[in-house]
Amino acid sequence: MGRVTTEALALRRTPFGETSQIAEFLTRSHGRLSVILKGVHRPRARKGGGVDLLDHSMLTWFSRRNSRAMPQLVERRVLSHHPKLRANVELLQIGEFLVELLRTLTPEDQPVPRVFDLAVATLQALEAGPPSQALGPIVLAAQGGILRLGGFEPVLDRCVVCERRPEAHRMLRCDPGRGGIVCAGCREGRDDSFLLSTTAAEGLRRLARTDPRELEGVALPAELENSMRRASERLLVQVLERQLRCRVPLRERVA
Ligand SMILES: [Zn+2]
């Protein structure tokens, strides 16, 4: 790899010895990557000090070709520390949820420019201090977009088996195990499917294609938002093959 400079978001950090840190970043050009930050805690450290979660920075690291040793930080220039997000518990919890999604659903050592830009856009949307009714749509847009860009998007506009499109004004059956909508003709006895309205299914599809920064003025009816949150959580749990650690962003909205 040699010397590389790219944008990065900090996903995790652990102390290493008395003066150093190991940090995991989502980088735009190399996906997830762990870097050793030697001496960052020393007084007058010249590498930008210790890393905080979700710091957006321009990162330069060095790694020897054909070496298995962890890449070493050369320089780190913080672009945004997200002070408003850090000062608000609800926003910070959404940030932690974003970290969980990125740590689980992004690859190591591959360029991920679109997922990276979506993550930065989500943080910018939160940092702008949106009204509380916009938080649900922002979370759903981030979650749906990360799944979509990672190739894990559920099929919500047609039957996942026969590809027939549902008619308007109908309740659909969504089967997480089969990856989306299953029509009556294609269901096989008992399954784990749940009811989902065409409106909620279409809403999830559209949000997965929307820039979170455009959602500041959006408010969904509470009942619709809650059904979208429940559906997206079940679909996400299926992809992750485990419960979410960070459940807070999926908390239901009170009408
Ligand atoms: Zn079908």
Residues whose N, C-alpha, C, O or C-beta is under 5 A from the ligand:
A	BS01	ZN	C159 V161 C162 E163 C183 C186
